[in-house]
Amino acid sequence: MAMGNKYGAHRVIEPKGLLPQAAQKIDNNMEIYDNEILIDVSALNIDSASFRQLWTASEQDETRLREMILGIVGERGKMQNPVTGSGGMLMGSVAKIGPALQHRKDIKVGDRIASLVSLSLTPLYIEEILAVHPEIDRVDIKGQAILFESGIYAKLPDDMPEALALAALDVAGAPAQTANIVKPGDSVLILGAGGKSGMLCGYEAMKRVGPCGNVVGMSRNDRPERTLLDNHFVHKFFVASATNPVEVLEKALECNDGKEYDVAINVVNIEGTEMSTILPVRDGGLVYFFSMATSFTRAALGAEGIGKDVTMMIGNGYTRNHAEITIQELRESKALREIFEKNYV
């Protein structure tokens, strides 16, 4: 064995000089370098935008979906949707730790972990796809993957089912970043509030805004309305299409006494929602795009085009202590845990 690049550049096949996420093809030979970790993978949580695109392209046929996933991994050496560019995360057991990483005290062979880096940069080999769960964007597999020296992970907690922890960790960056950006008294708009990341963000935002704040959730239909309101994940709720910025603006302002918002959080999984997120926010406010369907070009030029001076954050899936914050939410909230166990496990 030999030392590899800390960030995995040694695994890039083409184009040379790039890092694994941007590369078209990486080396997924499972013989590890001295500073890599080998994982026996049991499940992949595909990024929501990616799974939606693949599921639609496969015409909701599981056999075709399996073929598409195997084709992507076979061609690229990683699970990176060529249309959305996004990946997801994995769950598995530590099979081998390279000698240069043996000093790590937080991990040992046999530990059950979830990766906290994207599958779009993770060397992956799939021996067999065992099951597809389209309702939760998950694929059970028999295979292996490699984490680089810089790769982050979370040991799966022993006080809840692994699948429950994985469902939350898959979107851990969103609620953890919400905890960072929402302040007491803020008005907060959450687009896509009915999904798992939306509920986690709503729960965290409600904690942060205090008695003088206002958290408003939006969804494309009224199915999550009672869940969100009855469990106090939001103060108010409305139905609108996230691709219709005029409709979203009008209804959002109605829910905030006619005032623009301090913060807007976008966790939808479809394209074309940038302006619906930007329009309702005041000058000097903050727009957080967690969705991997976001177009930087549409967001930047759209804000410029309407003269909005807002700070825009792209949804970095990593935020310091994001795994701990998100798992703690499931421990704190009986309602959240029950909803996740019912819908995402």
C-alpha positions as CSV (number, residue, x, y, z in Angstrom):
1,M,0.0,0.0,0.0
2,A,1.0,3.7,-0.4
3,M,-0.2,7.0,0.8
4,G,-2.9,8.7,-1.2
5,N,-3.8,12.3,-1.5
6,K,-5.8,13.5,1.6
7,Y,-8.7,14.6,-0.5
8,G,-8.7,11.6,-2.9
9,A,-7.1,13.2,-5.9
10,H,-5.1,10.0,-6.4
11,R,-8.3,8.2,-7.3
12,V,-9.2,10.5,-10.2
13,I,-8.9,8.9,-13.6
14,E,-10.3,11.7,-15.7
15,P,-9.9,14.6,-16.1
16,K,-6.6,14.6,-14.2
17,G,-6.0,17.4,-11.8
18,L,-9.5,17.6,-10.4
19,L,-10.9,16.4,-7.1
20,P,-13.1,13.3,-7.1
21,Q,-16.4,15.1,-6.9
22,A,-15.8,17.1,-10.1
23,A,-14.2,14.2,-11.9
24,Q,-16.0,12.3,-14.6
25,K,-14.4,9.0,-13.6
26,I,-12.6,7.8,-10.4
27,D,-10.8,4.6,-9.5
28,N,-13.2,2.3,-7.5
29,N,-10.7,-0.5,-7.0
30,M,-11.3,-1.5,-3.4
31,E,-7.7,-2.1,-2.5
32,I,-7.2,0.7,0.0
33,Y,-4.3,3.2,0.3
34,D,-2.6,3.7,3.7
35,N,-4.8,6.7,4.5
36,E,-8.2,5.3,3.4
37,I,-11.0,3.4,5.1
38,L,-12.8,0.5,3.5
39,I,-16.6,0.2,4.2
40,D,-18.8,-2.8,3.6
41,V,-21.9,-1.0,2.4
42,S,-25.5,-2.1,3.2
43,A,-27.5,0.9,2.0
44,L,-27.4,4.0,-0.1
45,N,-29.6,7.0,0.6
46,I,-29.8,8.7,-2.8
47,D,-30.0,12.5,-2.8
48,S,-33.7,13.4,-3.2
49,A,-33.3,15.5,-6.3
50,S,-31.2,12.7,-7.9
51,F,-33.6,9.9,-6.9
52,R,-36.6,11.9,-8.3
53,Q,-34.8,12.3,-11.6
54,L,-33.8,8.7,-11.9
55,W,-37.2,7.4,-10.8
56,T,-38.9,9.6,-13.4
57,A,-36.4,8.6,-16.1
58,S,-36.9,4.9,-15.3
59,E,-40.7,5.4,-15.6
60,Q,-40.9,4.2,-12.1
61,D,-39.7,0.7,-13.1
62,E,-37.5,-0.8,-10.4
63,T,-35.6,-3.0,-12.9
64,R,-34.7,-0.1,-15.1
65,L,-33.8,2.0,-12.0
66,R,-31.4,-0.8,-10.9
67,E,-29.8,-0.8,-14.3
68,M,-29.4,2.9,-14.3
69,I,-27.7,3.0,-10.9
70,L,-25.4,0.1,-11.8
71,G,-24.6,1.8,-15.1
72,I,-23.7,5.1,-13.4
73,V,-21.4,3.4,-10.9
74,G,-19.9,1.2,-13.5
75,E,-19.1,4.2,-15.7
76,R,-18.0,6.7,-13.1
77,G,-16.7,4.6,-10.2
78,K,-19.1,6.5,-7.9
79,M,-22.8,7.2,-7.5
80,Q,-23.1,10.6,-9.1
81,N,-26.3,11.4,-11.1
82,P,-25.0,12.8,-14.5
83,V,-28.1,15.0,-14.7
84,T,-28.3,16.5,-11.2
85,G,-24.6,16.1,-10.4
86,S,-25.6,15.0,-6.8
87,G,-25.1,11.7,-5.0
88,G,-26.3,10.9,-1.5
89,M,-24.8,9.0,1.4
90,L,-24.1,5.5,2.5
91,M,-24.5,3.2,5.6
92,G,-22.3,0.3,6.3
93,S,-19.6,-1.4,8.5
94,V,-15.9,-0.5,8.8
95,A,-14.1,-3.3,7.1
96,K,-10.5,-2.1,7.1
97,I,-8.6,1.0,8.3
98,G,-5.4,2.0,6.6
99,P,-2.3,2.0,8.8
100,A,-1.9,5.8,8.5
101,L,-5.3,6.2,10.2
102,Q,-4.9,3.6,12.9
103,H,-4.4,6.4,15.5
104,R,-8.0,7.5,15.2
105,K,-9.8,6.8,18.5
106,D,-13.4,7.4,17.2
107,I,-13.6,4.5,14.8
108,K,-12.6,0.8,14.7
109,V,-13.2,-2.2,12.5
110,G,-16.7,-3.4,12.8
111,D,-18.3,0.0,13.7
112,R,-21.5,0.8,12.0
113,I,-21.3,4.2,10.4
114,A,-23.0,6.6,8.0
115,S,-20.9,8.6,5.6
116,L,-21.3,12.4,5.8
117,V,-19.6,13.0,2.5
118,S,-21.4,12.8,-0.8
119,L,-21.6,9.6,-2.9
120,S,-20.7,11.9,-5.8
121,L,-17.0,11.8,-4.6
122,T,-17.0,8.3,-2.9
123,P,-15.3,5.4,-4.7
124,L,-18.1,2.7,-4.8
125,Y,-18.4,-0.8,-6.0
126,I,-21.8,-2.5,-6.1
127,E,-21.9,-6.3,-6.2
128,E,-25.6,-6.5,-6.1
129,I,-28.7,-4.3,-5.6
130,L,-30.8,-6.1,-3.0
131,A,-33.9,-3.9,-2.8
132,V,-35.2,-0.5,-3.9
133,H,-37.3,1.7,-1.6
134,P,-38.6,4.6,-3.8
135,E,-40.8,6.0,-1.1
136,I,-37.7,6.9,1.0
137,D,-35.0,7.3,-1.8
138,R,-33.1,4.3,-0.5
139,V,-31.3,1.4,-2.1
140,D,-30.1,-1.7,-0.2
141,I,-27.0,-3.1,-1.7
142,K,-24.1,-5.5,-1.3
143,G,-21.0,-3.6,-2.0
144,Q,-18.0,-1.7,-0.8
145,A,-16.9,2.0,-0.7
146,I,-13.8,4.0,0.3
147,L,-13.6,7.0,2.6
148,F,-10.6,9.3,2.1
149,E,-8.5,10.7,4.9
150,S,-10.5,14.0,4.8
151,G,-13.9,12.1,4.7
152,I,-16.3,12.6,7.6
153,Y,-18.6,10.0,9.1
154,A,-20.9,9.4,12.0
155,K,-21.1,6.3,14.1
156,L,-24.7,5.1,14.1
157,P,-26.2,5.7,17.6
158,D,-27.2,2.7,19.7
159,D,-30.4,4.2,21.1
160,M,-32.4,4.2,17.8
161,P,-32.7,2.0,14.7
162,E,-30.0,2.4,12.1
163,A,-32.5,3.2,9.3
164,L,-34.0,6.0,11.5
165,A,-30.6,7.6,12.1
166,L,-29.7,7.3,8.4
167,A,-32.9,9.0,7.3
168,A,-32.0,12.0,9.5
169,L,-28.3,12.1,8.8
170,D,-29.0,12.2,5.1
171,V,-30.1,15.8,5.5
172,A,-28.2,16.7,8.6
173,G,-26.7,19.9,7.1
174,A,-30.1,21.6,6.8
175,P,-31.3,21.7,10.4
176,A,-27.8,22.3,11.7
177,Q,-27.3,25.2,9.4
178,T,-30.8,26.4,10.4
179,A,-29.6,26.4,14.0
180,N,-26.7,28.7,13.0
181,I,-28.6,31.2,10.9
182,V,-32.0,31.7,12.7
183,K,-32.0,34.2,15.5
184,P,-34.6,35.2,18.2
185,G,-37.5,37.2,16.7
186,D,-36.8,36.2,13.1
187,S,-39.5,35.5,10.5
188,V,-38.6,32.3,8.6
189,L,-40.1,30.9,5.4
190,I,-39.4,27.2,4.7
191,L,-40.2,26.0,1.1
192,G,-40.7,22.2,1.1
193,A,-41.7,22.2,4.8
194,G,-43.5,18.8,4.5
195,G,-40.4,16.7,3.7
196,K,-38.0,15.3,6.2
197,S,-35.4,18.1,5.9
198,G,-38.3,20.6,6.0
199,M,-39.7,19.2,9.3
200,L,-36.2,19.1,10.9
201,C,-35.6,22.7,9.8
202,G,-39.0,23.8,11.1
203,Y,-38.4,22.1,14.4
204,E,-35.0,23.8,14.8
205,A,-36.3,27.2,13.6
206,M,-39.2,27.1,16.1
207,K,-36.6,26.6,18.9
208,R,-34.5,29.5,17.7
209,V,-37.1,32.3,16.9
210,G,-38.6,32.3,20.4
211,P,-42.0,33.9,21.3
212,C,-41.6,36.9,19.0
213,G,-40.6,35.0,15.8
214,N,-42.7,33.6,13.0
215,V,-42.0,30.3,11.2
216,V,-44.0,29.7,8.0
217,G,-44.1,26.4,6.1
218,M,-45.0,26.0,2.4
219,S,-45.7,22.8,0.5
220,R,-47.2,22.0,-2.9
221,N,-50.2,20.3,-1.3
222,D,-52.0,20.3,2.0
223,R,-51.0,16.8,3.1
224,P,-48.4,17.9,5.6
225,E,-50.5,20.8,7.0
226,R,-51.9,19.1,10.1
227,T,-48.6,17.4,10.9
228,L,-46.7,20.6,10.8
229,L,-49.2,22.7,12.7
230,D,-50.3,20.1,15.3
231,N,-46.7,19.3,16.2
232,H,-45.6,22.9,16.3
233,F,-43.0,22.6,13.6
234,V,-44.3,25.9,12.1
235,H,-46.6,28.7,13.2
236,K,-48.4,29.0,9.9
237,F,-48.7,27.0,6.6
238,F,-49.8,27.6,3.1
239,V,-50.0,25.7,-0.2
240,A,-48.3,27.0,-3.4
241,S,-46.2,25.8,-6.2
242,A,-42.5,26.5,-5.6
243,T,-42.0,27.2,-9.3
244,N,-44.5,30.0,-9.2
245,P,-42.7,32.9,-7.5
246,V,-45.6,35.4,-7.7
247,E,-48.0,32.9,-6.0
248,V,-45.4,32.1,-3.3
249,L,-44.7,35.8,-2.7
250,E,-48.4,36.8,-2.2
251,K,-49.2,33.9,0.1
252,A,-46.0,34.2,2.1
253,L,-46.5,37.9,2.8
254,E,-50.1,37.1,3.9
255,C,-48.7,34.8,6.5
256,N,-46.2,37.4,7.8
257,D,-48.5,40.4,8.3
258,G,-47.5,41.7,4.9
259,K,-43.8,41.9,5.8
260,E,-40.9,40.4,4.0
261,Y,-39.0,37.6,5.8
262,D,-35.6,37.7,7.5
263,V,-34.7,34.2,6.4
264,A,-35.9,31.8,3.7
265,I,-34.9,28.1,3.6
266,N,-35.3,26.1,0.4
267,V,-35.4,22.3,0.8
268,V,-37.5,21.4,-2.2
269,N,-36.2,18.7,-4.7
270,I,-37.3,20.3,-8.0
271,E,-35.7,22.8,-10.3
272,G,-36.8,26.4,-10.9
273,T,-37.6,27.5,-7.3
274,E,-34.9,30.1,-6.9
275,M,-37.0,33.2,-7.3
276,S,-39.8,31.8,-5.0
277,T,-37.1,31.7,-2.3
278,I,-35.6,35.1,-3.0
279,L,-38.6,37.3,-3.6
280,P,-40.2,37.0,-0.1
281,V,-36.9,38.0,1.7
282,R,-36.2,41.6,2.8
283,D,-33.1,43.5,1.7
284,G,-30.3,42.4,4.1
285,G,-32.0,39.1,4.7
286,L,-30.7,35.6,4.2
287,V,-31.6,33.0,1.6
288,Y,-30.5,29.4,2.3
289,F,-30.6,27.0,-0.7
290,F,-30.1,23.5,0.7
291,S,-31.7,21.9,-2.3
292,M,-29.3,20.2,-4.8
293,A,-31.7,21.3,-7.6
294,T,-30.7,24.9,-7.1
295,S,-29.1,26.8,-10.0
296,F,-26.5,29.3,-8.8
297,T,-26.9,31.1,-12.1
298,R,-30.7,31.5,-11.8
299,A,-30.3,32.6,-8.2
300,A,-27.6,35.1,-8.7
301,L,-29.0,36.7,-11.9
302,G,-32.5,36.5,-10.6
303,A,-31.7,38.4,-7.4
304,E,-29.8,41.0,-9.5
305,G,-32.7,41.3,-11.8
306,I,-35.2,42.3,-9.1
307,G,-32.7,44.4,-7.2
308,K,-32.7,42.2,-4.1
309,D,-29.7,42.8,-1.8
310,V,-29.8,39.4,0.1
311,T,-27.1,37.1,1.3
312,M,-27.4,33.7,-0.4
313,M,-26.0,30.5,1.0
314,I,-25.5,27.3,-1.0
315,G,-26.4,24.2,1.0
316,N,-23.1,22.8,2.1
317,G,-24.0,19.4,3.4
318,Y,-21.4,19.8,6.1
319,T,-21.9,22.0,9.1
320,R,-19.8,21.6,12.3
321,N,-21.5,19.1,14.6
322,H,-24.4,18.6,12.2
323,A,-24.7,14.9,12.9
324,E,-24.9,15.5,16.6
325,I,-27.4,18.3,16.3
326,T,-29.7,16.3,14.0
327,I,-29.7,13.1,16.0
328,Q,-30.4,15.2,19.1
329,E,-33.5,16.5,17.5
330,L,-34.9,13.0,17.1
331,R,-34.1,12.4,20.8
332,E,-35.7,15.6,21.9
333,S,-38.9,15.4,19.9
334,K,-41.1,12.4,20.3
335,A,-43.3,13.7,17.4
336,L,-40.4,14.0,15.0
337,R,-39.1,10.5,15.9
338,E,-42.5,8.9,15.4
339,I,-43.0,10.7,12.0
340,F,-39.6,9.6,10.8
341,E,-40.2,6.0,12.0
342,K,-43.5,5.9,10.2
343,N,-42.5,7.5,6.9
344,Y,-38.7,7.1,6.4
345,V,-37.7,3.8,7.9
